Amino acid sequence: MHQTKKGNQWHFGMKAHIGVDAASGLTHTLIGTAANAGDVTQAQALLHGDETDVFGDAGYQGVEKRAENLEVPVRWHIALKRSVRKAGNTD
């Protein structure tokens, strides 16, 4: 859990990172982190080794460039961030 104060209000949070098999829809991995942990830092731990394609939301942008994922033999399909999508830039 992570706590932060915004104005006079305290917020506490946690994230669940979930690995799901695309064919069956079954969850194979669940990792809980503090809310301030970046999604991309958990990508490697969500893989079980038999993947050929990996799908993720915009929080996983840049995952293919991280040192721990350079040798992973998968195709990464990561959603664009809203700001990039709105600008029409698909790089």
OpenMM code with the backbone's topology and positions (N, CA, C; nanometers):
from openmm import Vec3, app, unit

residues = "MET HIS GLN THR LYS LYS GLY ASN GLN TRP HIS PHE GLY MET LYS ALA HIS ILE GLY VAL ASP ALA ALA SER GLY LEU THR HIS THR LEU ILE GLY THR ALA ALA ASN ALA GLY ASP VAL THR GLN ALA GLN ALA LEU LEU HIS GLY ASP GLU THR ASP VAL PHE GLY ASP ALA GLY TYR GLN GLY VAL GLU LYS ARG ALA GLU ASN LEU GLU VAL PRO VAL ARG TRP HIS ILE ALA LEU LYS ARG SER VAL ARG LYS ALA GLY ASN THR ASP".split()
positions = [
    Vec3(0.0841, -0.1178, 0.0000),
    Vec3(0.0000, 0.0000, 0.0000),
    Vec3(0.0889, 0.1245, 0.0000),
    Vec3(0.0371, 0.2262, -0.0592),
    Vec3(0.1085, 0.3535, -0.0620),
    Vec3(0.0117, 0.4629, -0.0208),
    Vec3(0.0607, 0.5573, 0.0554),
    Vec3(-0.0248, 0.6681, 0.0979),
    Vec3(0.0285, 0.7995, 0.0434),
    Vec3(-0.0631, 0.8881, 0.0156),
    Vec3(-0.0262, 1.0206, -0.0298),
    Vec3(-0.1324, 1.1187, 0.0169),
    Vec3(-0.0930, 1.2420, 0.0330),
    Vec3(-0.1864, 1.3444, 0.0780),
    Vec3(-0.2089, 1.4430, -0.0358),
    Vec3(-0.3344, 1.4660, -0.0685),
    Vec3(-0.3716, 1.5605, -0.1730),
    Vec3(-0.4620, 1.6635, -0.1075),
    Vec3(-0.4085, 1.7827, -0.0851),
    Vec3(-0.4824, 1.8817, -0.0072),
    Vec3(-0.4876, 1.8350, 0.1374),
    Vec3(-0.6058, 1.8263, 0.1945),
    Vec3(-0.6231, 1.7740, 0.3299),
    Vec3(-0.6719, 1.6297, 0.3294),
    Vec3(-0.6826, 1.5689, 0.2130),
    Vec3(-0.7370, 1.4332, 0.1984),
    Vec3(-0.6233, 1.3321, 0.1801),
    Vec3(-0.6237, 1.2265, 0.2594),
    Vec3(-0.5259, 1.1186, 0.2444),
    Vec3(-0.5841, 1.0109, 0.1542),
    Vec3(-0.4997, 0.9571, 0.0658),
    Vec3(-0.5410, 0.8494, -0.0235),
    Vec3(-0.4450, 0.7318, -0.0029),
    Vec3(-0.5003, 0.6125, -0.0012),
    Vec3(-0.4222, 0.4901, 0.0129),
    Vec3(-0.4513, 0.4043, -0.1092),
    Vec3(-0.3496, 0.3397, -0.1636),
    Vec3(-0.3773, 0.2648, -0.2852),
    Vec3(-0.2865, 0.1471, -0.3086),
    Vec3(-0.3367, 0.0602, -0.3948),
    Vec3(-0.2671, -0.0615, -0.4333),
    Vec3(-0.3099, -0.0957, -0.5755),
    Vec3(-0.2229, -0.1606, -0.6509),
    Vec3(-0.2551, -0.2054, -0.7865),
    Vec3(-0.2450, -0.3564, -0.7941),
    Vec3(-0.3263, -0.4138, -0.8801),
    Vec3(-0.3164, -0.5559, -0.9115),
    Vec3(-0.2724, -0.5672, -1.0572),
    Vec3(-0.1624, -0.6349, -1.0823),
    Vec3(-0.1125, -0.6614, -1.2167),
    Vec3(-0.1506, -0.8064, -1.2457),
    Vec3(-0.2236, -0.8286, -1.3541),
    Vec3(-0.2814, -0.9601, -1.3799),
    Vec3(-0.2368, -1.0122, -1.5159),
    Vec3(-0.1862, -1.1356, -1.5182),
    Vec3(-0.1520, -1.2041, -1.6422),
    Vec3(-0.2628, -1.3020, -1.6753),
    Vec3(-0.3202, -1.2877, -1.7955),
    Vec3(-0.4341, -1.3709, -1.8364),
    Vec3(-0.4010, -1.4403, -1.9679),
    Vec3(-0.4375, -1.5668, -1.9792),
    Vec3(-0.4196, -1.6413, -2.1031),
    Vec3(-0.5239, -1.5942, -2.2045),
    Vec3(-0.4797, -1.5511, -2.3226),
    Vec3(-0.5708, -1.4968, -2.4232),
    Vec3(-0.6680, -1.6021, -2.4772),
    Vec3(-0.6245, -1.7255, -2.4895),
    Vec3(-0.7102, -1.8296, -2.5463),
    Vec3(-0.8197, -1.8748, -2.4507),
    Vec3(-0.7836, -1.8975, -2.3242),
    Vec3(-0.8808, -1.9523, -2.2300),
    Vec3(-0.9453, -1.8461, -2.1416),
    Vec3(-0.8794, -1.7310, -2.1258),
    Vec3(-0.9312, -1.6277, -2.0369),
    Vec3(-0.9001, -1.6524, -1.8902),
    Vec3(-0.8191, -1.7532, -1.8620),
    Vec3(-0.7844, -1.7857, -1.7241),
    Vec3(-0.6660, -1.7025, -1.6750),
    Vec3(-0.6731, -1.6582, -1.5510),
    Vec3(-0.5648, -1.5837, -1.4890),
    Vec3(-0.4534, -1.6800, -1.4497),
    Vec3(-0.3299, -1.6500, -1.4894),
    Vec3(-0.2174, -1.7360, -1.4516),
    Vec3(-0.1226, -1.6661, -1.3544),
    Vec3(-0.1274, -1.5317, -1.3464),
    Vec3(-0.0383, -1.4584, -1.2576),
    Vec3(-0.1104, -1.3379, -1.1995),
    Vec3(-0.0894, -1.3142, -1.0701),
    Vec3(-0.1445, -1.1969, -1.0031),
    Vec3(-0.0369, -1.1397, -0.9121),
    Vec3(-0.0050, -1.0119, -0.9320),
    Vec3(0.0968, -0.9449, -0.8517),
    Vec3(0.0364, -0.8170, -0.7950),
    Vec3(0.0492, -0.7976, -0.6655),
    Vec3(0.0016, -0.6757, -0.6025),
    Vec3(0.1195, -0.5838, -0.5726),
    Vec3(0.1062, -0.4550, -0.6056),
    Vec3(0.2107, -0.3573, -0.5780),
    Vec3(0.1479, -0.2316, -0.5194),
    Vec3(0.2315, -0.1453, -0.4665),
    Vec3(0.1851, -0.0146, -0.4215),
    Vec3(0.1366, 0.0641, -0.5434),
    Vec3(0.0451, 0.1557, -0.5222),
    Vec3(-0.0146, 0.2304, -0.6329),
    Vec3(0.0857, 0.3154, -0.7088),
    Vec3(0.1961, 0.3508, -0.6466),
    Vec3(0.2945, 0.4342, -0.7146),
    Vec3(0.3969, 0.3538, -0.7951),
    Vec3(0.3862, 0.2226, -0.7983),
    Vec3(0.4773, 0.1392, -0.8782),
    Vec3(0.4342, 0.1429, -1.0246),
    Vec3(0.5291, 0.1589, -1.1141),
    Vec3(0.4977, 0.1634, -1.2560),
    Vec3(0.4570, 0.0271, -1.3093),
    Vec3(0.3573, 0.0255, -1.3973),
    Vec3(0.3112, -0.1004, -1.4566),
    Vec3(0.4229, -0.1714, -1.5319),
    Vec3(0.5011, -0.0954, -1.6059),
    Vec3(0.6052, -0.1522, -1.6915),
    Vec3(0.7093, -0.2304, -1.6104),
    Vec3(0.7260, -0.1976, -1.4841),
    Vec3(0.8243, -0.2679, -1.4013),
    Vec3(0.7815, -0.4103, -1.3687),
    Vec3(0.6545, -0.4426, -1.3864),
    Vec3(0.6031, -0.5754, -1.3522),
    Vec3(0.5818, -0.6652, -1.4732),
    Vec3(0.6049, -0.6144, -1.5925),
    Vec3(0.5758, -0.6896, -1.7152),
    Vec3(0.6468, -0.8248, -1.7202),
    Vec3(0.7753, -0.8282, -1.6896),
    Vec3(0.8517, -0.9528, -1.6952),
    Vec3(0.7948, -1.0575, -1.6003),
    Vec3(0.7524, -1.0165, -1.4835),
    Vec3(0.6994, -1.1098, -1.3837),
    Vec3(0.5634, -1.1660, -1.4241),
    Vec3(0.4932, -1.1006, -1.5148),
    Vec3(0.3615, -1.1478, -1.5575),
    Vec3(0.3687, -1.2542, -1.6669),
    Vec3(0.4861, -1.2732, -1.7248),
    Vec3(0.5020, -1.3721, -1.8319),
    Vec3(0.5304, -1.5096, -1.7729),
    Vec3(0.4725, -1.6146, -1.8326),
    Vec3(0.4984, -1.7499, -1.7838),
    Vec3(0.5921, -1.8277, -1.8749),
    Vec3(0.6250, -1.7731, -1.9928),
    Vec3(0.7255, -1.8357, -2.0775),
    Vec3(0.6756, -1.8952, -2.2070),
    Vec3(0.5462, -1.9228, -2.2195),
    Vec3(0.4921, -1.9834, -2.3412),
    Vec3(0.4247, -1.8825, -2.4336),
    Vec3(0.4365, -1.7532, -2.4030),
    Vec3(0.3689, -1.6517, -2.4831),
    Vec3(0.4379, -1.6317, -2.6173),
    Vec3(0.3578, -1.5968, -2.7174),
    Vec3(0.4105, -1.5519, -2.8456),
    Vec3(0.3712, -1.4064, -2.8686),
    Vec3(0.2572, -1.3661, -2.8144),
    Vec3(0.2079, -1.2294, -2.8225),
    Vec3(0.1690, -1.1833, -2.6830),
    Vec3(0.2023, -1.0579, -2.6515),
    Vec3(0.1690, -1.0015, -2.5209),
    Vec3(0.0944, -0.8710, -2.5442),
    Vec3(-0.0207, -0.8551, -2.4786),
    Vec3(-0.1042, -0.7363, -2.4924),
    Vec3(-0.1058, -0.6606, -2.3610),
    Vec3(-0.0960, -0.5280, -2.3683),
    Vec3(-0.0968, -0.4474, -2.2474),
    Vec3(-0.1566, -0.3105, -2.2721),
    Vec3(-0.1972, -0.2455, -2.1641),
    Vec3(-0.2511, -0.1099, -2.1772),
    Vec3(-0.1362, -0.0097, -2.1857),
    Vec3(-0.1685, 0.1184, -2.1908),
    Vec3(-0.0693, 0.2229, -2.2128),
    Vec3(0.0343, 0.2322, -2.1006),
    Vec3(0.0064, 0.1769, -1.9855),
    Vec3(0.1025, 0.1779, -1.8757),
    Vec3(0.2267, 0.0949, -1.9045),
    Vec3(0.2221, 0.0127, -2.0074),
    Vec3(0.3344, -0.0733, -2.0432),
    Vec3(0.4151, -0.0181, -2.1610),
    Vec3(0.3936, 0.1092, -2.1981),
    Vec3(0.4701, 0.1713, -2.3063),
    Vec3(0.6201, 0.1606, -2.2776),
    Vec3(0.6969, 0.1204, -2.3768),
    Vec3(0.8417, 0.1095, -2.3643),
    Vec3(0.8902, -0.0222, -2.3065),
    Vec3(0.8000, -0.1162, -2.2833),
    Vec3(0.8385, -0.2429, -2.2211),
    Vec3(0.9399, -0.3198, -2.3052),
    Vec3(0.9297, -0.3107, -2.4363),
    Vec3(1.0208, -0.3861, -2.5232),
    Vec3(1.1633, -0.3310, -2.5201),
    Vec3(1.1823, -0.2086, -2.4697),
    Vec3(1.3147, -0.1461, -2.4636),
    Vec3(1.3858, -0.1715, -2.3311),
    Vec3(1.3163, -0.2253, -2.2336),
    Vec3(1.3771, -0.2478, -2.1018),
    Vec3(1.4732, -0.3661, -2.1088),
    Vec3(1.5832, -0.3572, -2.0356),
    Vec3(1.6900, -0.4580, -2.0407),
    Vec3(1.6394, -0.5989, -2.0130),
    Vec3(1.5492, -0.6154, -1.9169),
    Vec3(1.5017, -0.7496, -1.8814),
    Vec3(1.4108, -0.8110, -1.9876),
    Vec3(1.3658, -0.7305, -2.0847),
    Vec3(1.2750, -0.7825, -2.1871),
    Vec3(1.3363, -0.7887, -2.3264),
    Vec3(1.4623, -0.7495, -2.3408),
    Vec3(1.5250, -0.7478, -2.4730),
    Vec3(1.5346, -0.8866, -2.5354),
    Vec3(1.5557, -0.9882, -2.4563),
    Vec3(1.5730, -1.1243, -2.5078),
    Vec3(1.4437, -1.2066, -2.5057),
    Vec3(1.3328, -1.1464, -2.4638),
    Vec3(1.2055, -1.2192, -2.4564),
    Vec3(1.1496, -1.2337, -2.5983),
    Vec3(1.1283, -1.3581, -2.6451),
    Vec3(1.0846, -1.3803, -2.7841),
    Vec3(0.9332, -1.3675, -2.8012),
    Vec3(0.8797, -1.2481, -2.7801),
    Vec3(0.7360, -1.2251, -2.7974),
    Vec3(0.7148, -1.1011, -2.8831),
    Vec3(0.5935, -1.0875, -2.9355),
    Vec3(0.5524, -0.9641, -3.0031),
    Vec3(0.4715, -0.8843, -2.9031),
    Vec3(0.5141, -0.7611, -2.8791),
    Vec3(0.4466, -0.6746, -2.7829),
    Vec3(0.3393, -0.5942, -2.8539),
    Vec3(0.2174, -0.5932, -2.8008),
    Vec3(0.1056, -0.5147, -2.8518),
    Vec3(0.0598, -0.4250, -2.7363),
    Vec3(0.1076, -0.3016, -2.7360),
    Vec3(0.0815, -0.2097, -2.6258),
    Vec3(-0.0021, -0.0929, -2.6770),
    Vec3(-0.1071, -0.0582, -2.6042),
    Vec3(-0.1950, 0.0527, -2.6423),
    Vec3(-0.1197, 0.1847, -2.6368),
    Vec3(-0.1612, 0.2771, -2.7218),
    Vec3(-0.1019, 0.4107, -2.7203),
    Vec3(-0.1540, 0.4903, -2.6014),
    Vec3(-0.0702, 0.5809, -2.5526),
    Vec3(-0.1157, 0.6734, -2.4485),
    Vec3(-0.2173, 0.7684, -2.5104),
    Vec3(-0.3100, 0.8163, -2.4301),
    Vec3(-0.4154, 0.9042, -2.4800),
    Vec3(-0.3579, 1.0270, -2.5487),
    Vec3(-0.2563, 1.0879, -2.4922),
    Vec3(-0.1989, 1.2102, -2.5508),
    Vec3(-0.1410, 1.1827, -2.6896),
    Vec3(-0.0823, 1.0673, -2.7094),
    Vec3(-0.0254, 1.0314, -2.8397),
    Vec3(-0.1376, 1.0023, -2.9384),
    Vec3(-0.2391, 0.9317, -2.8923),
    Vec3(-0.3519, 0.8962, -2.9782),
    Vec3(-0.4267, 1.0222, -3.0243),
    Vec3(-0.4491, 1.1173, -2.9323),
    Vec3(-0.5203, 1.2413, -2.9665),
    Vec3(-0.4423, 1.3251, -3.0653),
    Vec3(-0.3100, 1.3260, -3.0532),
    Vec3(-0.2261, 1.4058, -3.1416),
    Vec3(-0.2172, 1.3448, -3.2811),
    Vec3(-0.2575, 1.2195, -3.2949),
    Vec3(-0.2498, 1.1522, -3.4242),
    Vec3(-0.1118, 1.1010, -3.4559),
    Vec3(-0.0238, 1.1013, -3.3574),
    Vec3(0.1126, 1.0546, -3.3747),
    Vec3(0.1182, 0.9064, -3.3387),
    Vec3(0.1562, 0.8198, -3.4303),
    Vec3(0.1584, 0.6760, -3.4047),
    Vec3(0.2995, 0.6207, -3.3939),
    Vec3(0.3999, 0.7053, -3.3734),
    Vec3(0.5392, 0.6577, -3.3623),
    Vec3(0.5606, 0.5834, -3.2343),
] * unit.nanometer
topology = app.Topology()
chain = topology.addChain("A")
for resn in residues:
    res = topology.addResidue(resn, chain)
    for name in ("N", "CA", "C"):
        topology.addAtom(name, app.Element.getBySymbol(name[0]), res)
